[in-house]
Amino acid sequence: MTTLMEILKAVSALPDILSMDIKENILEVIVESDALAPMASYVYKKFNTDLVTMHAADYRSAGDGFRIYVVFSLEKEDLFVAIRTSIDEKCIYRSLTPQIYAADWYEREIMDMFGLTPLGHPDLRPLVLYDDWPPGVYPLRKDFDPSKKVPRVPNEYHYKKVEGEGVFEIPVGPVHAGVIEPGHFRFSVAGEPVINLEIRLGYTHKGIEKLSEGLPYAKGVYLAERISGDSGVAHSTAYCQAIEKAAGIKIPDRARYLRTIYLEMERAYNHLGDIGGISMDTAYNVGASHAYILKERMLRLNELVTGSRLLRSVNCIGGIKKDIRDDNTLKIRETLLSIKLDFKDMVDLITTTPSLLDRVESTGRLSMEAAKGLNIVGPGARASGIDRDVRRDHPYAAFDKLKFRVPVYKDGDVNARMHVKIDEVYESLSIVEQALDGMPSGELSYSFHDIAPGLCGMSLVEAPRGEAMHWIVTGEGMPYRHKIRDPSFCNWLAMEEAVPGNIVPDFPLINKSFNLSYSGNDL
């Protein structure tokens, strides 16, 4: 097992290090800007780490230019390595992407939002900003005024071209039939088989990170809940935990158990909906109907317990606002037992239906190598053989007190992703039952004094789609910098890997098996 002291010893021998420090389970390394890429590559490859986040912050008012942070986590160990450097007024640095492909979208996002150019990056097209966004205007710089209207400049986004005899392009979106949010998918096909898929998002960009810089911490909890509507508990938990860690705020043991219960109730209803969606996209409406009925029962249970079908407003900094009354505990147990029995019948039905299995087996396969290289997270990663789950590897709330299994499959196809979610529904229901059994009495939250500026905290939470990450530097009563990374930001590129080689009619099914969030990606 690797320790931070072992990493510290190995890293300290490298050149261009300005300082190093160990804070709890994080090794912080500050390097010269030219050393960022080689240092990150060394840590990534030497210690087999995963890229948690790469982001920037504007410290020009403090005379430190722009800072870039690169954070890695060690596999199956609650340890992190955070590398930081400062970028001067030239606004250039050496790209990490040629050595760490998972840095691709992070660097493009930094260029869009801060104007910092990664030299050597293979694709410098805009990622976040609209096609007609004017050059030289960077939304996350401190001198950007969000209240002023931004002028538009006519421009066009240049998609990659796949040429050859019999190759055609099929543009899908950004406006879709139904109620899903906008995203553009451009297929290059030869007949029905897909040769290439290119995804273009950003149509619902809301400026949440900028908004957070102007909201008091208490109101920021409500903003976090609205990053991705069906993951409100996960994001608000990550937000609260980031601030609690930065400021050293402790929460009551009862609040830890309650957070665990609400997080797993959120996971259960999401997964039930995903399983129903997969069944629906194979035209097996019987299985879909069963799954949607079970999801509705979970949503009604949510409302009974918290007053909200989507579990809104349960979190607060320092603990929890919504308790579970004693008279509801029995109702929860009875409902979960009933759902578990009916869910088993539904699973037996869909996993023995030849027409459904014919559609999901070997469809949309994502190899372990591709999943690892892209830093895929959540059920999509576990379906491709990556044994990674924040609840176990970086425990929070009461997960270190409870027993649960992390399901891992190796085929990486729609069938594997469906089975990961099936297994996780069982585990989530079990976790809720265990938490109810072991939940202590006591207070729901602790009060705290004013939070000093300049503190830094990071939190990872295993949302239904995978790791949700919040990183906060405190300011005067509100965040100075708030970086959010929804799991969908990591996973959208998996679609570009999983779809080619399949036929066009299988795209909706592959898409549903990942079930990624447009809103969570378009912050």
C-alpha positions in Angstrom: 0.0 0.0 0.0 1.4 3.4 -1.1 1.7 6.1 1.6 1.9 9.8 1.2 5.4 9.7 2.8 6.5 7.3 0.0 5.1 9.6 -2.6 6.7 12.6 -0.9 10.1 10.9 -0.9 9.8 10.0 -4.6 8.5 13.4 -5.7 11.0 15.4 -3.6 13.9 14.2 -5.8 12.4 15.8 -8.9 13.5 19.3 -10.1 11.5 22.6 -10.2 9.6 21.9 -6.9 8.9 25.1 -5.0 7.3 23.6 -1.9 5.5 20.5 -0.6 3.2 19.9 2.3 1.0 17.1 3.7 -2.5 18.1 4.9 -4.5 15.2 6.2 -4.7 12.8 3.2 -3.5 15.2 0.6 0.1 15.8 -0.6 0.2 19.4 -2.0 3.1 20.1 -4.4 3.8 23.6 -5.8 5.9 23.6 -8.9 7.3 26.0 -11.6 4.9 26.3 -14.6 7.3 24.4 -16.9 7.3 21.5 -14.5 3.5 21.1 -14.3 3.2 18.7 -17.2 6.2 16.4 -16.4 5.3 16.4 -12.7 1.7 15.5 -13.4 2.7 12.8 -15.9 5.1 11.3 -13.3 2.5 11.1 -10.6 -0.1 9.7 -13.0 2.1 6.9 -14.3 4.4 6.1 -11.4 1.6 5.7 -8.8 -1.2 4.6 -11.2 -3.4 7.5 -10.1 -6.8 8.8 -11.4 -7.3 12.4 -12.5 -9.9 13.9 -10.2 -9.9 17.4 -11.5 -7.8 20.0 -13.4 -8.9 23.6 -13.1 -7.8 27.2 -12.7 -8.3 30.2 -10.5 -7.7 33.9 -10.9 -5.2 35.2 -8.3 -4.1 38.3 -10.2 -5.3 40.6 -7.4 -2.9 38.8 -5.0 0.0 39.1 -7.5 0.1 35.4 -8.3 -1.4 35.5 -11.8 -3.5 32.5 -12.6 -3.2 29.2 -10.7 -3.7 25.8 -12.2 -4.5 22.9 -10.0 -4.2 19.2 -10.9 -5.5 16.7 -8.4 -5.0 12.9 -8.5 -6.4 10.1 -6.4 -4.7 6.8 -5.6 -6.6 3.6 -6.5 -8.4 2.1 -3.5 -6.6 4.3 -1.1 -8.0 7.5 0.6 -5.0 9.5 -0.6 -4.6 12.5 -3.0 -1.8 14.4 -4.7 -2.6 18.0 -5.6 -0.1 19.8 -7.9 -0.3 23.6 -8.3 1.5 26.1 -10.4 1.2 29.8 -11.3 0.8 31.1 -14.8 2.0 34.7 -15.7 0.5 37.3 -18.0 1.6 35.3 -21.1 -1.3 32.9 -20.2 0.4 29.8 -21.7 1.5 26.5 -20.2 2.5 23.1 -21.5 -0.4 20.8 -22.2 -0.9 17.6 -20.1 -3.1 16.0 -22.7 -0.4 14.3 -24.8 0.6 12.3 -21.7 -2.7 12.2 -19.8 -5.6 12.1 -22.3 -8.2 12.6 -19.5 -6.9 16.2 -19.2 -8.3 17.0 -22.7 -11.7 18.6 -21.8 -10.3 20.1 -18.6 -7.7 22.1 -20.6 -10.2 23.2 -23.2 -12.5 24.3 -20.4 -9.7 26.3 -18.8 -8.9 28.0 -22.1 -12.6 28.9 -22.6 -13.1 30.3 -19.1 -9.8 31.8 -18.2 -7.9 32.3 -21.5 -5.0 30.1 -20.6 -3.6 28.2 -23.6 -2.2 24.7 -23.3 0.7 24.5 -25.8 0.7 21.2 -27.6 -2.9 20.3 -27.0 -4.2 18.4 -30.0 -7.6 20.1 -30.2 -8.1 23.7 -29.2 -11.7 24.2 -30.4 -14.1 25.8 -27.9 -15.6 23.3 -25.4 -17.9 25.4 -23.2 -18.6 28.7 -24.9 -21.1 29.3 -27.7 -19.9 29.4 -31.2 -20.5 33.2 -31.4 -18.8 34.1 -28.1 -16.4 37.0 -28.7 -12.7 36.4 -28.4 -10.9 37.8 -25.3 -13.9 37.5 -23.0 -13.3 34.9 -20.2 -16.3 34.3 -17.8 -14.4 33.0 -14.8 -11.9 35.8 -14.6 -12.5 38.1 -11.7 -12.9 41.2 -13.9 -15.7 39.6 -15.9 -19.1 41.3 -15.1 -21.9 38.7 -15.5 -24.5 41.5 -15.3 -23.4 43.0 -18.6 -24.7 41.6 -22.0 -21.9 39.9 -24.0 -21.8 41.0 -27.7 -22.0 38.2 -30.2 -19.5 37.6 -33.1 -20.6 35.5 -36.1 -18.6 32.3 -36.1 -18.9 28.6 -36.9 -17.9 25.5 -35.0 -15.8 23.2 -37.2 -16.6 19.6 -36.8 -14.2 16.8 -37.7 -14.7 15.5 -41.2 -14.7 11.8 -42.1 -14.4 11.4 -45.9 -14.6 8.5 -48.2 -16.9 6.9 -50.7 -20.3 6.2 -49.3 -19.7 8.1 -46.0 -22.5 10.4 -44.9 -23.1 12.7 -42.0 -26.2 12.4 -39.8 -26.6 15.5 -37.5 -28.8 14.9 -34.5 -29.9 17.8 -32.2 -29.2 20.0 -30.5 -33.0 20.2 -30.2 -34.5 16.7 -29.6 -37.9 15.2 -29.6 -39.1 14.7 -26.1 -38.1 16.5 -23.0 -34.3 15.9 -22.9 -32.0 18.9 -22.8 -30.0 20.0 -25.9 -26.9 18.3 -27.2 -25.6 17.9 -30.7 -24.5 14.5 -32.0 -22.8 14.2 -35.4 -22.6 10.7 -36.9 -20.4 9.7 -39.8 -21.8 6.5 -41.2 -21.3 4.1 -44.1 -24.8 2.6 -44.4 -26.0 1.9 -40.9 -22.7 1.3 -39.1 -21.3 4.3 -37.3 -17.7 5.2 -38.3 -17.3 8.2 -36.0 -19.4 10.2 -33.5 -18.6 13.7 -32.4 -20.5 15.3 -29.4 -21.0 19.0 -29.0 -22.5 20.2 -25.7 -22.6 23.5 -23.8 -26.1 24.7 -25.0 -27.4 24.9 -21.5 -24.4 26.5 -19.9 -25.7 28.4 -16.8 -22.6 30.0 -15.3 -23.1 28.1 -12.0 -19.5 28.4 -10.9 -19.6 32.2 -11.4 -23.0 32.5 -9.7 -21.6 30.6 -6.7 -18.9 33.2 -6.2 -21.7 35.7 -5.5 -23.9 33.6 -3.1 -23.5 33.2 0.6 -22.6 29.7 1.7 -26.1 28.8 3.0 -27.7 29.8 -0.3 -25.0 27.9 -2.3 -26.5 24.7 -1.0 -29.6 25.3 -3.0 -27.6 26.2 -6.1 -25.7 23.0 -5.8 -28.9 21.0 -5.7 -29.8 22.4 -9.1 -26.6 21.5 -10.9 -28.2 18.3 -12.1 -31.8 17.9 -10.9 -31.8 14.2 -10.3 -28.5 14.3 -8.3 -29.4 17.1 -5.9 -28.5 15.2 -2.7 -25.1 14.2 -4.1 -24.1 17.7 -5.3 -25.4 19.4 -2.1 -23.6 16.8 0.0 -20.4 17.4 -1.9 -20.8 21.2 -1.6 -21.4 21.0 2.2 -18.5 18.6 2.7 -16.1 20.8 0.8 -16.9 23.8 3.0 -17.0 21.6 6.1 -13.5 20.3 5.3 -12.1 23.7 4.5 -13.4 25.3 7.7 -13.0 22.3 10.0 -16.7 22.0 10.7 -17.8 18.7 12.2 -21.3 17.3 11.8 -23.3 15.1 14.2 -23.2 11.3 13.8 -26.9 11.2 13.1 -26.5 13.6 10.2 -23.9 11.3 8.7 -26.3 8.4 8.7 -29.1 10.6 7.4 -27.0 11.8 4.5 -26.1 8.2 3.7 -29.8 7.2 3.6 -30.8 10.1 1.4 -27.9 9.5 -1.0 -28.8 5.9 -1.4 -32.5 6.7 -1.9 -31.5 9.0 -4.7 -29.3 6.3 -6.3 -32.1 3.8 -6.1 -34.7 5.8 -7.9 -32.2 6.9 -10.6 -31.0 3.4 -11.3 -34.6 2.1 -11.5 -35.4 4.8 -14.1 -32.2 3.9 -16.1 -33.1 0.2 -16.1 -36.6 1.1 -17.3 -35.1 3.3 -20.0 -32.9 0.5 -21.3 -35.8 -1.8 -21.4 -37.9 0.8 -23.2 -35.2 1.4 -25.8 -35.2 -2.3 -26.7 -39.0 -2.0 -27.2 -39.6 -4.2 -24.2 -42.4 -2.1 -22.7 -43.4 -4.7 -20.1 -40.1 -4.5 -18.3 -40.0 -0.7 -18.7 -43.5 -0.4 -17.1 -42.4 -2.5 -14.1 -39.3 -0.4 -13.6 -41.1 2.9 -13.9 -43.7 1.8 -11.3 -40.9 0.9 -8.9 -39.3 4.3 -9.5 -42.6 6.0 -8.8 -42.9 4.1 -5.5 -39.4 5.3 -4.5 -40.3 8.9 -5.4 -43.4 8.7 -3.3 -41.4 7.3 -0.4 -39.0 10.3 -0.9 -41.9 12.7 -0.6 -43.3 10.9 2.5 -39.9 11.1 4.3 -38.6 14.6 3.2 -41.6 16.4 1.6 -39.8 16.3 -1.8 -39.9 13.7 -4.5 -36.4 14.6 -5.5 -35.1 14.9 -1.9 -34.6 18.7 -2.1 -33.5 20.8 0.8 -32.3 18.0 3.1 -28.7 19.2 3.5 -27.2 22.2 5.2 -23.6 23.1 6.1 -22.9 21.4 9.4 -25.4 18.6 9.0 -28.9 17.9 7.9 -32.2 19.8 7.9 -34.7 16.9 7.4 -34.9 14.2 10.0 -36.7 10.8 9.6 -39.5 10.6 12.1 -39.9 7.4 14.1 -43.3 6.8 12.6 -41.8 6.8 9.1 -39.0 4.3 9.8 -41.4 1.4 9.7 -43.0 2.7 6.5 -39.5 3.0 4.9 -38.7 -0.6 5.8 -42.0 -2.0 4.5 -41.7 0.0 1.3 -38.1 -1.1 0.6 -38.9 -4.7 1.3 -41.9 -4.6 -1.1 -39.8 -2.9 -3.8 -36.9 -5.4 -3.3 -39.3 -8.3 -3.9 -41.0 -6.8 -6.9 -37.6 -5.6 -8.3 -36.3 -9.2 -8.2 -39.3 -10.4 -10.2 -38.7 -7.6 -12.7 -35.0 -8.5 -13.0 -35.8 -12.1 -13.6 -38.2 -11.0 -16.3 -35.9 -8.7 -18.3 -32.7 -10.8 -17.9 -34.5 -13.9 -19.4 -36.1 -12.1 -22.3 -34.3 -13.1 -25.5 -35.4 -10.0 -27.5 -33.9 -7.7 -24.9 -30.7 -9.7 -24.4 -30.1 -9.7 -28.2 -30.1 -5.9 -28.1 -27.9 -5.3 -25.0 -25.2 -8.0 -25.3 -22.0 -6.8 -27.0 -23.7 -3.4 -27.9 -21.8 -0.2 -27.1 -18.7 -1.9 -25.8 -16.2 0.2 -23.9 -12.9 -1.5 -23.2 -11.1 -1.2 -19.8 -8.2 0.5 -21.5 -10.4 3.2 -23.0 -12.3 3.7 -19.8 -9.1 4.1 -17.8 -7.6 6.5 -20.4 -10.7 8.7 -20.4 -11.0 8.5 -16.6 -14.6 7.2 -16.9 -16.4 7.1 -13.5 -19.4 5.5 -11.9 -21.4 2.5 -13.2 -19.9 3.1 -16.7 -16.4 2.5 -15.3 -17.4 -0.4 -13.2 -19.1 -2.1 -16.2 -15.7 -1.9 -18.0 -13.7 -3.6 -15.2 -12.6 -0.6 -13.2 -13.0 -1.3 -9.5 -13.5 2.2 -8.2 -16.2 3.6 -5.9 -15.8 6.8 -3.8 -18.0 5.4 -1.0 -15.4 2.7 -0.4 -12.2 4.3 -1.6 -12.7 7.8 -0.1 -15.4 7.2 2.5 -17.7 10.0 3.7 -21.0 10.3 5.6 -21.5 6.9 7.3 -20.2 4.7 4.5 -17.2 3.5 6.5 -19.6 2.1 9.1 -21.7 0.0 6.6 -21.1 -3.1 4.5 -21.8 -3.1 0.8 -20.4 -4.7 -2.3 -19.1 -2.8 -5.3 -20.3 -4.6 -8.5 -17.7 -4.8 -11.2 -18.2 -6.4 -14.7 -15.7 -6.7 -17.5 -17.7 -6.8 -20.8 -18.2 -3.0 -20.9 -21.4 -3.3 -23.0 -25.0 -2.1 -22.4 -25.7 -5.4 -20.7 -22.8 -4.9 -18.2 -23.9 -1.3 -17.5 -27.4 -2.5 -16.9 -26.3 -5.3 -14.5 -24.1 -2.9 -12.5 -27.1 -0.7 -11.9 -29.3 -3.7 -11.1 -26.7 -4.9 -8.4 -26.4 -1.3 -7.1 -30.2 -1.1 -6.5 -30.0 -4.1 -4.2 -26.9 -2.6 -2.5 -28.6 0.8 -2.0 -31.7 -0.7 -0.4 -29.4 -2.8 1.9 -27.4 0.3 2.8 -30.6 2.2 3.7 -31.7 -0.7 5.9 -28.3 -0.9 7.7 -28.3 2.9 8.2 -31.7 2.8 9.8 -30.6 -0.1 12.1 -27.4 1.7 13.2 -28.5 5.4 13.2 -27.7 7.0 16.5 -29.8 9.6 18.2 -28.7 13.2 18.6 -28.6 16.5 16.9 -29.1 17.1 13.2 -26.6 19.8 12.7 -23.9 21.9 14.5 -23.8 25.7 14.3 -20.5 27.3 13.2 -18.9 30.7 13.3 -17.9 32.8 10.3 -15.7 31.0 7.8 -12.4 32.6 7.3 -11.2 33.5 3.8 -8.4 31.6 2.0 -9.3 28.1 3.2 -9.5 25.3 0.7 -11.6 22.1 0.8 -12.4 19.3 -1.7 -15.1 16.7 -1.5 -15.9 13.6 -3.7 -19.3 12.0 -3.6 -20.5 8.9 -5.5 -23.5 10.3 -7.3 -25.8 7.9 -9.3 -23.7 8.5 -12.4 -20.3 8.5 -10.6 -18.0 10.9 -8.8 -19.3 14.4 -8.2 -16.4 16.7 -7.1 -16.6 20.1 -5.4 -13.5 22.2 -4.7 -13.9 25.4 -2.9 -11.6 28.3 -1.8 -13.4 30.4 0.8 -13.8 34.1 0.4 -15.5 36.9 2.3 -18.8 35.1 3.3 -19.0 33.2 0.0 -16.7 31.1 -2.2 -13.7 32.9 -3.8 -13.5 30.0 -6.3 -15.8 27.1 -6.7 -14.9 24.3 -9.1 -17.6 21.7 -9.8 -17.1 18.5 -11.7 -20.2 16.4 -12.4 -19.6 12.8 -13.4 -21.0 13.4 -16.8 -18.1 15.7 -17.6 -15.9 12.6 -17.4 -18.2 10.2 -19.2 -19.5 12.0 -22.3 -16.3 11.1 -24.2 -17.0 7.5 -23.5 -20.0 7.8 -25.9 -17.6 8.8 -28.7 -15.6 5.5 -28.0 -18.6 3.2 -27.4 -20.8 4.1 -30.3 -18.6 3.6 -33.4 -18.8 0.1 -34.8 -22.5 -0.2 -33.8 -25.5 0.7 -36.0 -27.3 4.0 -35.8 -30.5 2.5 -34.2 -28.4 1.3 -31.3 -27.3 4.8 -30.4 -30.3 5.6 -28.2 -29.8 2.4 -26.3 -26.1 3.0 -25.7 -26.9 6.6 -24.7 -29.5 5.4 -22.2 -27.1 2.9 -20.7 -24.8 5.7 -19.7 -27.7 8.1 -19.1 -25.5 11.2 -18.8 -26.6 14.7 -17.7 -26.6 17.6 -20.1 -27.3 20.1 -17.3 -24.5 18.6 -15.0 -22.0 18.9 -17.9 -23.1 22.4 -18.9 -22.3 24.3 -15.7 
